[in-house]
Amino acid sequence: MAEAQGPQGRVLIIAGSDSGGGAGIQADIKAVTMLGGFAMTAVTAITVQDTTGVHGVWPVPLDAVTGQMRVTLTDIGADAIKTGMLGSAALVEAVAECLSDHAQMIPRVIDPVMISTSGHRLVDVKGVEAIRSELVANARLVTPNAPEAEVLTGKAVETVDGQRRAAEQLLKLGAHGALVKGGHIPGSRITDVLQTTTGEWLFESPRIDTTSTHGTGCTLASAIAALLGQGASVPDAVEQGRDYLMGAIRAAKGFGRGDGPVHHGWVLDEED
């Protein structure tokens, strides 16, 4: 009898906890696991959160965050890093220093989480500056939505051309790849623009009529990180990650009274 294949692609996720389970660390773990990876975590904040909004945030002490990173990286190791909610400049700088010391050559997916789906600001102004200066440079991929891309680059992101200009600026800031997502741009179709140091790809899909969009950014970035950790190229990881996310949105259960979570386990339903 053949031995069962274990998880492939170790992913260290550095992000905040979502008590509602739809975004943050919880969404990250689900996405990585569903795509065959092995998820490890460094929790940056505890949030009191549900589908209606963020009702409270308690930052985890810096030493606790970097301690989580250090022990997992030195013991288990990682094939990809994914960052999410990093609420302050001090935390961004501490995370960047720890990655430089312990994970300099590991590909990083930087999801510059700034505002929750419900509109709650999750990072201060100095934190945004630190993300731009400390984490964008040398990232394998940066995954901002249109509002986040505007904040990071100063470019208007209201059209595909705006997405392109923002992606170009992120590459100038030192990123190896930029995926500027178009979900916030009105229209019946969504276009995500991927640029890397070797080319450009446009990914289009019909807009899904749903309110279950909580955690979509976290889910996509973590799916991409899981696939990169298993050896996929950036364009292939983005394409497959988008396919996974679209399936999760379509299969959403409609939980909660606000912006509901996607259904991360939809791939298991299809196997039954």
Backbone hydrogen bonds in HBPLUS format (Angstrom, degrees):
<---DONOR---> <-ACCEPTOR-->    atom                        ^
c    i                          cat <-CA-CA->   ^        H-A-AA   ^      H-
h    n   atom  resd res      DA  || num        DHA   H-A  angle D-A-AA Bond
n    s   type  num  typ     dist DA aas  dist angle  dist       angle   num
A0008-GLN N   A0036-GLY O   2.83 MM  28  6.01 161.9  1.86 170.1 164.7     1
A0038-PHE N   A0009-GLY O   3.00 MM  29  6.01 166.0  2.02 137.1 138.5     2
A0079-ASP N   A0010-ARG O   2.64 MM  69  5.03 167.8  1.66 138.5 143.1     3
A0080-ALA N   A0010-ARG O   3.11 MM  70  6.50 132.6  2.34 160.2 162.2     4
A0011-VAL N   A0038-PHE O   2.85 MM  27  6.02 170.7  1.86 161.0 162.1     5
A0040-MET N   A0011-VAL O   2.82 MM  29  6.04 154.2  1.89 165.4 162.4     6
A0012-LEU N   A0080-ALA O   3.07 MM  68  6.55 156.4  2.13 157.7 158.2     7
A0082-LYS N   A0012-LEU O   2.88 MM  70  6.23 160.2  1.92 158.1 158.2     8
A0013-ILE N   A0040-MET O   2.80 MM  27  6.00 167.2  1.82 143.5 146.9     9
A0042-ALA N   A0013-ILE O   2.78 MM  29  6.16 144.6  1.91 163.9 165.0    10
A0014-ILE N   A0082-LYS O   2.80 MM  68  6.20 162.8  1.83 162.3 167.8    11
A0084-GLY N   A0014-ILE O   2.78 MM  70  6.08 154.8  1.84 156.5 152.5    12
A0015-ALA N   A0042-ALA O   3.20 MM  27  6.59 137.3  2.39 144.1 156.2    13
A0044-THR N   A0015-ALA O   2.84 MM  29  5.28 158.9  1.89 122.9 128.4    14
A0025-ILE N   A0016-GLY O   2.77 MM   9  5.82 160.3  1.81 153.5 159.7    15
A0017-SER N   A0045-ALA O   2.85 MM  28  6.09 169.5  1.86 160.6 162.0    16
A0047-THR N   A0017-SER O   3.29 MM  30  5.90 138.6  2.47 132.8 143.9    17
A0021-GLY N   A0018-ASP O   2.93 MM   3  5.42 160.1  1.97 116.4 123.0    18
A0027-ALA N   A0023-ALA O   3.29 MM   4  4.68 165.0  2.31 108.2 109.9    19
A0028-ASP N   A0024-GLY O   2.93 MM   4  6.18 162.5  1.96 156.2 162.1    20
A0029-ILE N   A0025-ILE O   2.88 MM   4  6.08 165.6  1.90 156.7 158.5    21
A0030-LYS N   A0026-GLN O   3.18 MM   4  6.38 166.2  2.20 146.5 150.3    22
A0031-ALA N   A0027-ALA O   2.94 MM   4  6.14 168.6  1.96 156.9 159.5    23
A0032-VAL N   A0028-ASP O   2.98 MM   4  6.14 174.3  1.99 158.2 159.9    24
A0033-THR N   A0029-ILE O   2.95 MM   4  6.02 164.4  1.98 150.9 155.8    25
A0034-MET N   A0030-LYS O   2.87 MM   4  6.00 165.0  1.89 153.8 158.2    26
A0035-LEU N   A0031-ALA O   3.15 MM   4  6.30 137.8  2.34 143.3 153.3    27
A0037-GLY N   A0032-VAL O   2.84 MM   5  5.09 154.8  1.91 158.6 150.1    28
A0036-GLY N   A0033-THR O   2.98 MM   3  5.18 160.5  2.02 114.4 115.4    29
A0060-VAL N   A0044-THR O   2.94 MM  16  5.24 173.6  1.94 131.5 129.4    30
A0046-ILE N   A0058-TRP O   2.90 MM  12  5.11 167.4  1.91 141.3 143.7    31
A0058-TRP N   A0046-ILE O   2.80 MM  12  5.11 158.3  1.85 151.3 158.6    32
A0048-VAL N   A0056-GLY O   2.78 MM   8  4.90 163.0  1.81 138.7 143.1    33
A0055-HIS N   A0048-VAL O   2.63 MM   7  5.23 160.2  1.67 168.5 174.4    34
A0050-ASP N   A0053-GLY O   3.09 MM   3  5.65 162.6  2.12 157.0 161.5    35
A0053-GLY N   A0050-ASP O   3.35 MM   3  5.65 152.5  2.43 105.8 112.9    36
A0259-ASP N   A0051-THR O   2.94 MM 208  5.05 139.0  2.11 145.3 132.6    37
A0064-ALA N   A0061-PRO O   2.94 MM   3  5.31 126.2  2.24 106.4 120.8    38
A0065-VAL N   A0061-PRO O   3.09 MM   4  6.51 151.5  2.17 152.8 161.6    39
A0066-THR N   A0062-LEU O   2.96 MM   4  6.26 172.7  1.96 167.3 165.6    40
A0067-GLY N   A0063-ASP O   2.85 MM   4  5.72 140.9  2.00 132.0 143.7    41
A0068-GLN N   A0064-ALA O   3.05 MM   4  6.17 155.7  2.11 140.2 145.2    42
A0069-MET N   A0065-VAL O   3.12 MM   4  6.46 159.6  2.17 149.2 154.8    43
A0070-ARG N   A0066-THR O   2.85 MM   4  5.97 166.3  1.86 149.2 153.0    44
A0071-VAL N   A0067-GLY O   3.11 MM   4  6.23 175.0  2.11 155.4 155.8    45
A0072-THR N   A0068-GLN O   3.30 MM   4  6.34 163.6  2.33 145.2 149.9    46
A0073-LEU N   A0069-MET O   2.99 MM   4  6.05 162.4  2.02 154.0 159.6    47
A0074-THR N   A0070-ARG O   2.96 MM   4  6.04 157.7  2.01 150.4 156.3    48
A0075-ASP N   A0071-VAL O   3.05 MM   4  5.91 141.0  2.20 137.2 146.3    49
A0076-ILE N   A0072-THR O   2.97 MM   4  5.45 126.4  2.26 131.2 144.4    50
A0077-GLY N   A0072-THR O   2.93 MM   5  6.22 158.5  1.98 150.8 154.8    51
A0081-ILE N   A0107-PRO O   2.91 MM  26  6.25 152.4  1.99 157.2 163.0    52
A0109-VAL N   A0081-ILE O   2.78 MM  28  6.10 163.1  1.81 155.9 160.8    53
A0083-THR N   A0109-VAL O   3.04 MM  26  6.52 158.1  2.09 159.8 165.8    54
A0111-ASP N   A0083-THR O   3.07 MM  28  5.80 156.3  2.13 142.7 148.5    55
A0124-ASP N   A0087-GLY O   3.28 MM  37  6.36 157.3  2.34 141.5 141.4    56
A0092-VAL N   A0088-SER O   3.02 MM   4  6.32 166.2  2.04 152.7 156.5    57
A0093-GLU N   A0089-ALA O   2.90 MM   4  6.09 165.9  1.92 155.2 158.6    58
A0094-ALA N   A0090-ALA O   3.00 MM   4  6.15 153.7  2.08 141.4 148.7    59
A0095-VAL N   A0091-LEU O   2.86 MM   4  6.05 163.6  1.88 158.4 162.4    60
A0096-ALA N   A0092-VAL O   2.89 MM   4  6.06 163.4  1.91 151.3 156.2    61
A0097-GLU N   A0093-GLU O   2.98 MM   4  6.13 157.2  2.03 144.8 150.6    62
A0098-CYS N   A0094-ALA O   3.01 MM   4  6.20 158.6  2.06 145.9 151.7    63
A0099-LEU N   A0095-VAL O   2.90 MM   4  6.14 159.5  1.95 153.6 159.2    64
A0100-SER N   A0096-ALA O   2.96 MM   4  6.14 153.9  2.03 143.7 151.2    65
A0101-ASP N   A0097-GLU O   3.00 MM   4  6.25 147.1  2.11 143.8 152.4    66
A0102-HIS N   A0098-CYS O   2.91 MM   4  6.03 153.2  1.98 150.6 157.6    67
A0103-ALA N   A0099-LEU O   2.67 MM   4  4.71 148.8  1.77 135.6 139.7    68
A0106-ILE N   A0103-ALA O   3.26 MM   3  5.35 158.6  2.30 106.1 112.6    69
A0140-ARG N   A0108-ARG O   2.96 MM  32  5.21 126.9  2.25 128.9 144.5    70
A0141-LEU N   A0108-ARG O   3.14 MM  33  6.58 153.8  2.22 161.0 159.9    71
A0110-ILE N   A0141-LEU O   2.83 MM  31  6.25 160.3  1.87 162.5 166.2    72
A0143-THR N   A0110-ILE O   2.98 MM  33  6.30 157.5  2.03 152.5 154.4    73
A0113-VAL N   A0111-ASP O   2.74 MM   2  5.69 131.7  1.98 115.4  99.6    74
A0122-LEU N   A0114-MET O   2.64 MM   8  5.04 176.2  1.64 145.6 146.4    75
A0116-SER N   A0120-HIS O   2.82 MM   4  5.10 164.2  1.84 145.7 148.1    76
A0119-GLY N   A0116-SER O   2.86 MM   3  5.12 160.2  1.90 111.1 117.6    77
A0127-GLY N   A0124-ASP O   3.00 MM   3  5.09 119.9  2.38  96.6 112.5    78
A0128-VAL N   A0124-ASP O   3.05 MM   4  6.49 146.2  2.17 150.4 159.7    79
A0129-GLU N   A0125-VAL O   3.16 MM   4  6.55 160.7  2.20 150.8 155.0    80
A0130-ALA N   A0126-LYS O   2.96 MM   4  6.21 150.7  2.05 143.3 151.7    81
A0131-ILE N   A0127-GLY O   2.89 MM   4  6.17 153.9  1.96 148.4 155.2    82
A0132-ARG N   A0128-VAL O   3.01 MM   4  6.30 162.9  2.04 153.3 157.5    83
A0133-SER N   A0129-GLU O   2.97 MM   4  6.21 158.0  2.02 146.8 152.7    84
A0134-GLU N   A0130-ALA O   2.66 MM   4  5.46 158.4  1.70 152.6 158.4    85
A0135-LEU N   A0131-ILE O   3.06 MM   4  5.05 151.1  2.15 124.0 132.3    86
A0136-VAL N   A0131-ILE O   3.09 MM   5  6.34 145.2  2.22 169.3 172.7    87
A0139-ALA N   A0136-VAL O   3.13 MM   3  5.46 165.4  2.15 127.5 128.4    88
A0138-ASN N   A0174-GLY O   2.84 MM  36  5.60 167.3  1.86 119.6 119.1    89
A0176-HIS N   A0139-ALA O   2.84 MM  37  5.92 171.3  1.85 167.4 170.3    90
A0142-VAL N   A0177-GLY O   2.99 MM  35  6.33 140.9  2.14 130.0 139.5    91
A0179-LEU N   A0142-VAL O   2.78 MM  37  6.08 171.0  1.79 171.8 174.6    92
A0181-LYS N   A0144-PRO O   2.99 MM  37  6.33 164.5  2.01 155.2 158.1    93
A0149-ALA N   A0145-ASN O   2.84 MM   4  6.01 157.4  1.89 159.3 166.7    94
A0150-GLU N   A0146-ALA O   3.03 MM   4  6.27 152.1  2.11 149.7 156.7    95
A0151-VAL N   A0147-PRO O   3.14 MM   4  6.43 157.4  2.19 146.3 151.5    96
A0152-LEU N   A0148-GLU O   2.95 MM   4  6.19 160.9  1.98 152.2 157.3    97
A0153-THR N   A0149-ALA O   2.96 MM   4  5.94 151.1  2.05 146.4 153.3    98
A0154-GLY N   A0150-GLU O   2.74 MM   4  5.08 149.0  1.84 139.4 146.3    99
A0162-GLY N   A0159-THR O   3.08 MM   3  5.01 117.1  2.49  92.1 107.4   100
A0163-GLN N   A0159-THR O   2.96 MM   4  6.35 149.9  2.05 146.2 154.8   101
A0164-ARG N   A0160-VAL O   2.89 MM   4  6.21 154.1  1.96 149.5 156.6   102
A0165-ARG N   A0161-ASP O   2.95 MM   4  6.26 159.4  1.99 149.0 154.0   103
A0166-ALA N   A0162-GLY O   2.98 MM   4  6.19 159.1  2.02 148.7 154.3   104
A0167-ALA N   A0163-GLN O   2.90 MM   4  6.12 159.6  1.95 149.7 155.5   105
A0168-GLU N   A0164-ARG O   2.90 MM   4  6.15 160.6  1.94 152.9 158.0   106
A0169-GLN N   A0165-ARG O   3.03 MM   4  6.28 153.7  2.10 143.8 150.7   107
A0170-LEU N   A0166-ALA O   2.97 MM   4  6.28 152.4  2.04 149.4 156.8   108
A0171-LEU N   A0167-ALA O   3.03 MM   4  6.36 150.5  2.12 148.5 156.3   109
A0172-LYS N   A0168-GLU O   3.00 MM   4  6.32 148.6  2.10 143.1 152.3   110
A0173-LEU N   A0169-GLN O   2.95 MM   4  6.28 134.1  2.17 139.9 152.7   111
A0175-ALA N   A0170-LEU O   3.19 MM   5  5.90 160.8  2.23 152.0 146.3   112
A0174-GLY N   A0171-LEU O   2.98 MM   3  5.16 156.7  2.03 104.4 111.6   113
A0197-THR N   A0176-HIS O   3.21 MM  21  5.81 129.7  2.48 160.7 154.9   114
A0178-ALA N   A0195-GLN O   2.76 MM  17  5.37 156.4  1.82 159.7 167.4   115
A0195-GLN N   A0178-ALA O   2.92 MM  17  5.37 160.6  1.95 151.9 158.0   116
A0180-VAL N   A0193-VAL O   2.85 MM  13  5.26 152.8  1.92 159.3 156.3   117
A0193-VAL N   A0180-VAL O   3.05 MM  13  5.26 166.4  2.06 147.5 144.5   118
A0185-ILE N   A0182-GLY O   3.03 MM   3  5.34 158.0  2.08 112.7 119.8   119
A0207-ARG N   A0188-SER O   2.83 MM  19  5.43 168.4  1.85 146.5 142.5   120
A0190-ILE N   A0205-SER O   2.80 MM  15  5.42 170.1  1.81 171.1 170.9   121
A0205-SER N   A0190-ILE O   3.01 MM  15  5.42 142.7  2.15 146.2 156.7   122
A0192-ASP N   A0203-PHE O   2.85 MM  11  5.16 162.0  1.89 150.0 155.4   123
A0203-PHE N   A0192-ASP O   2.96 MM  11  5.16 169.1  1.97 154.1 157.7   124
A0194-LEU N   A0201-TRP O   2.87 MM   7  5.11 174.2  1.87 169.8 167.8   125
A0201-TRP N   A0194-LEU O   2.81 MM   7  5.11 159.9  1.84 151.5 156.8   126
A0196-THR N   A0199-GLY O   2.87 MM   3  5.40 164.6  1.90 162.5 165.7   127
A0213-THR N   A0211-THR O   3.07 MM   2  5.75 127.4  2.36 105.9  91.1   128
A0216-THR N   A0213-THR O   3.34 MM   3  5.64 155.8  2.40 132.9 127.5   129
A0214-HIS N   A0260-GLY O   2.98 MM  46  5.54 156.5  2.04 148.7 146.3   130
A0219-THR N   A0215-GLY O   2.94 MM   4  5.99 164.8  1.96 151.3 156.1   131
A0220-LEU N   A0216-THR O   2.97 MM   4  6.13 164.3  1.99 149.7 153.3   132
A0221-ALA N   A0217-GLY O   3.09 MM   4  6.21 173.8  2.09 153.0 154.9   133
A0222-SER N   A0218-CYS O   3.00 MM   4  6.13 161.5  2.03 151.8 157.1   134
A0223-ALA N   A0219-THR O   2.91 MM   4  6.04 153.5  1.98 146.8 154.7   135
A0224-ILE N   A0220-LEU O   2.95 MM   4  6.17 161.9  1.98 154.5 159.0   136
A0225-ALA N   A0221-ALA O   2.96 MM   4  6.20 157.5  2.01 143.9 150.4   137
A0226-ALA N   A0222-SER O   2.89 MM   4  6.10 157.0  1.94 148.1 153.7   138
A0227-LEU N   A0223-ALA O   3.08 MM   4  6.34 157.0  2.14 147.7 153.4   139
A0228-LEU N   A0224-ILE O   2.84 MM   4  6.10 159.4  1.88 155.5 161.7   140
A0229-GLY N   A0225-ALA O   2.89 MM   4  6.01 155.5  1.95 146.6 153.5   141
A0230-GLN N   A0227-LEU O   3.08 MM   3  5.06 144.8  2.20  96.6 107.3   142
A0232-ALA N   A0227-LEU O   3.07 MM   5  5.58 162.7  2.10 148.6 143.4   143
A0231-GLY N   A0228-LEU O   2.93 MM   3  5.12 162.0  1.96 111.3 114.5   144
A0237-ALA N   A0233-SER O   2.81 MM   4  5.94 158.8  1.86 154.1 160.8   145
A0238-VAL N   A0234-VAL O   2.92 MM   4  6.09 158.7  1.96 156.1 161.2   146
A0239-GLU N   A0235-PRO O   2.97 MM   4  6.17 165.6  1.99 149.4 153.4   147
A0240-GLN N   A0236-ASP O   2.92 MM   4  6.06 171.5  1.92 154.1 156.6   148
A0241-GLY N   A0237-ALA O   2.81 MM   4  5.74 151.0  1.89 139.7 149.1   149
A0242-ARG N   A0238-VAL O   2.87 MM   4  5.99 157.5  1.92 149.9 155.1   150
A0243-ASP N   A0239-GLU O   3.07 MM   4  6.32 156.5  2.13 144.2 150.6   151
A0244-TYR N   A0240-GLN O   3.00 MM   4  6.27 157.1  2.06 146.3 152.1   152
A0245-LEU N   A0241-GLY O   2.97 MM   4  6.23 162.0  2.00 148.8 153.7   153
A0246-MET N   A0242-ARG O   2.86 MM   4  6.07 165.4  1.88 157.4 160.7   154
A0247-GLY N   A0243-ASP O   3.10 MM   4  6.30 157.7  2.16 145.8 151.5   155
A0248-ALA N   A0244-TYR O   3.00 MM   4  6.29 150.0  2.09 145.9 154.7   156
A0248-ALA N   A0245-LEU O   3.02 MM   3  4.94 114.1  2.48  92.9 109.2   157
A0249-ILE N   A0245-LEU O   2.87 MM   4  6.19 149.2  1.97 153.7 162.3   158
A0250-ARG N   A0246-MET O   3.00 MM   4  6.19 169.6  2.01 151.6 154.2   159
A0251-ALA N   A0247-GLY O   3.06 MM   4  6.14 146.0  2.18 140.9 149.8   160
A0263-HIS N   A0248-ALA O   2.97 MM  15  4.67 172.4  1.97 129.0 126.5   161
A0252-ALA N   A0249-ILE O   3.18 MM   3  5.26 166.8  2.20 109.1 112.6   162
A0266-TRP N   A0263-HIS O   3.33 MM   3  5.82 152.6  2.41 122.9 121.2   163
A0268-LEU N   A0265-GLY O   2.99 MM   3  5.58 141.3  2.14 117.1 126.7   164
A0270-GLU N   A0266-TRP O   3.17 MM   4  6.51 151.7  2.26 149.5 156.2   165
A0271-GLU N   A0268-LEU O   3.15 MM   3  5.12 133.9  2.37  94.9 107.4   166
A0272-ASP N   A0269-ASP O   3.27 MM   3  5.47 145.0  2.40 101.0 110.3   167
